[in-house]
């Protein structure tokens, strides 16, 4: 069984990014927008700014009060769109319920949408011509590549149909010539679908939902979940101890997919800076 070390791969890619940026005349800049004081969102934004500092990307933080209006968020995004020194814009989700999330996502310039959530970029992905790929699925594809995991012709099952992970993950796997099934809360015979998978990606947010008897012998298992177990310890969607006995390769939580999300965000930001510099 191969333990897929996302932390190690992420650090290697961040080191390579740092070298590339320091050797170039490009000064990439990532702007984050956060609304309110949700502790988890604040933590994620801090992690992104820390990664920027690590590789030599300038970061700018826009902090808005929890009671701000949709129009105020749109105004902040508009200013960043028009700022030529900013190459990437990341709006930290989720936004407060009274803010129109779709309007905010669509307001971000597709050329600065390093999260890959704008309908234009989602459309490019599903058409097989991706420009900016959502960071978590993009990071998972990097792990497949780094570990030499063959996708062409394989049966892939994605559990979860979210716009930020499940759906773009399915599109990337299709683009890689896998045969893909997307499962969700209404899927019938879910366990049978899971047992048929050569590649299983779980992104449903249920602690230790995937058990060893739900996994095909020799499957590659990717755990996107970030949950807490009954002892309030961090865990994924996958019951690691039982599934590792069946899997040929598996990502741990933490240290698997999470670090790759950050690395991919940094790579997308540099890509945007290069495009703006016509490089």
N, C-alpha and C positions, 0 to 999 in steps of 0.2 A: 504494500500500500504506500502510495506516494502522498506525503503531506505537502500540499501546495502552499508555499510560503510567500504570501502576498506582501508581507512586511519587507522581506529581503528583496524581492523584485522591485517593489516601490522605491526602496532606498537606492538601488542600482540605477533606476531610471531618473530619479531626482538628481543623483550625482552627475549623470550624463547631461541632464538639462542645465545644471549649474555651469558645467564646463562650456557648453555651447553658448549660453548667454554671456558668460564672462569673456569669451573669445570673439564676440560679435559687437556690433555698434548698436544693437537693438536694446531698447529699454522697455520691456513689457510691463504693463500695468493692469492689475485686476481690481475692479471695484465691487464691493459687496454691499447689498442693501438688506438691512434687517429691520423688521417692524415688531416692536414690543420687546419684552424681556424674558421670553421663554428660555429656561436654562439650557435645554438641549440645543436649541438653535444658536444660542450664544457660544456654546462649546464648539459646535461645528464651524462657526465662523472664525473663532480663534484658531482652530486647527488649520484652516485654509490660509489665514494670514501668516501663521508660523511657517507653513510650507513655502509660501511666497518668499519670506525672508531667507529661508534655507537655500533657495535656488537663485536668488537675485532678481525676483520679480517684485516690482513696487506694488503695494496694496493700499487701497483707499477704502475706508469704511463709512457708509452712510447709515446712521442710526435714526429711526423714526419712532415716535411714541405709539403705543398700542392702540390709541384711540384716533389715530390719523385716518383721513379719508382715502378712498381709492384715488381721488384726484391728486392728493398730495404725494402718494406713492408714484403715480404716473409722472408727476412733475419732476420728482427726483430721478426717475429713469430717463426722462427726456434730456435732462441736463447732462447725464453721463453719456447718452447717445451722441450728443453734440460736442463732447469733450475729446479733442483729437489725441490727447495723451493717454486716454483710457482705451485699452484694447479688448478687455473682457468685462462683462457685467454678469454678476450672479445675484439673483434675488433669493434669499434664504427662505425656503418653504418649510412648514406651512405658514401662510399668512393668516392673520386674524379673520374670523368668519365673515365679518362685515366688509372686508376688502375683496374686490372682484379679482380673484387670482388669475383667471383666464385673460382678463384685460391687461393685467400687469405683465404676464408672460409674453403676450403678443406685442406689448409696447417695446420690449427690448429689441434693439436692432439685430436682425439675424446675423450680421457680420460680427457682432460682439457677444452673441449668445453662446458662451463657452459651456453652459450647462446642457445645450442641445435640446431645449424644451420648446423652442419656438415652432409653430406649425410648419414654417418653411423648412426648418432643419429636420423635423420629424418626417416631412414629406420626402425630402431628399434621401433620408435613410431608407424609407420603405420603397423608394424607387430604385434602390441599389446604388445610389450615387451620394453617399454620406459626406457631409462637410464637417459639421460638429456633432459628434456622437455623445449622447448622455453618458456621464462619467462612470457610473457604476457598471452598466453593460459594456462600455468601452474597456474598462479595466479588466473585466472578466475575459474579454476576447484577448487581451494582452497576456493574461495568465495561460490561456489555452496555447497561444503561440509560443510563449517562453518555455512551456513544459512539453512542447511537441505533441499536444493532444489532437488527434485527427478528428475533424468534424464532418468532412464530406461523406455523405451516405449514411451517417449515423442517425439514430432515432433520438431526438432531443425533446425533453418534456420540461416546460417552464411552468412553475406553480406561482400564479399571481399575474394579473393583467394590468398593473398600474402603468401610467403613462411614463413614469420616470425610470422604471426597471423592466417590468414584465413584457410590455409590448415592444419596446426597442430591443430588448434581449432576443425576442423571437425573430425580429427583422434581421438582426446581425447574424443569427444562426442560419436563417434561410439564405442570406447572402453568402454564407460559407458552405452552402450546399448540404446542410443538414435537413432532415425531415422533422418538422416541428409541430408539437401539440402544446397549446396553451391551456392550462387548467385553472379553475377558479372555484369560488364558493358554490356555484351551481353545477359543477361538473359531476356527472354520474360515474360511478365506479372509479373514483379518483385513485384508489390504491392500485387498481389494475393498470391504470395509465402510468403510474409511477414505476411499477415493476417492469414495464416494457422499455424503460429509458436506458439508452447507452450513456446519455448525458442528462443529468438531472439538475436543474437550477431552481432552488426554492427561494421565493421572495414573497411570503405571505404574512410574516410577522406573528407567527404562533410558536411559542417556545417549545423546542424539542418535538415538533409535530411529526417530522419524518423519522420513522423507526427503521431498524435494520431489516425487518421482514417486509418492508415496503420498497426495498431497493434491490435491483437486479445484481446478481453476482458480477463483479468487475466493472460496475458503473462508475463514471466520473461524477462526483457530487459537489456542487457549488452552493454554498450556504450564504445567502445575502442577508439573512435575518439578524436583527439586533434586538434582543429581548432580555428579560430577566426571568430566571427560573424561580422555583418555589422558595429558594434560599436567598433570593434577591441578587444572585450572581449573574454576570453577563453570559448570555448563551445565544445560539442561533436558532434557526428553524429546525435544524437537524440534531437528532439525538446522537451526538458524535461517537460516544462509546460503542453503541450497537451498530451504527452504520459503518464505522471504519473497518469492521470485520468483513464487510461485503464489498466495499468500494475498492477500485484500483487506484483512485486518487480522490482527495477530499480537501476542502478548505476548512481551516479552523476558525473559530470565533472566540476572541479577537485574533487579528493577525492574518486574515485571509483576504476577503474582498475589500474591506474598509480602506486599508492603505492605498489600494489601487485606484479607488475613487478619487482620492486626493491627487495622486500622481497624474491621472488622466486630466484632471482639471488644470494642472500646471502645464501639461503638454498642449491642451487646447488653447490656453492663454498665449503661449509662445507661438503657436500656429497662427492665431489671430494677429499677433504683433508682426509676424513675417508677412502676412497677407496685406496688412495696412502699409507695410514698408515696400510692398511689391517685390518681395524676395521669394 
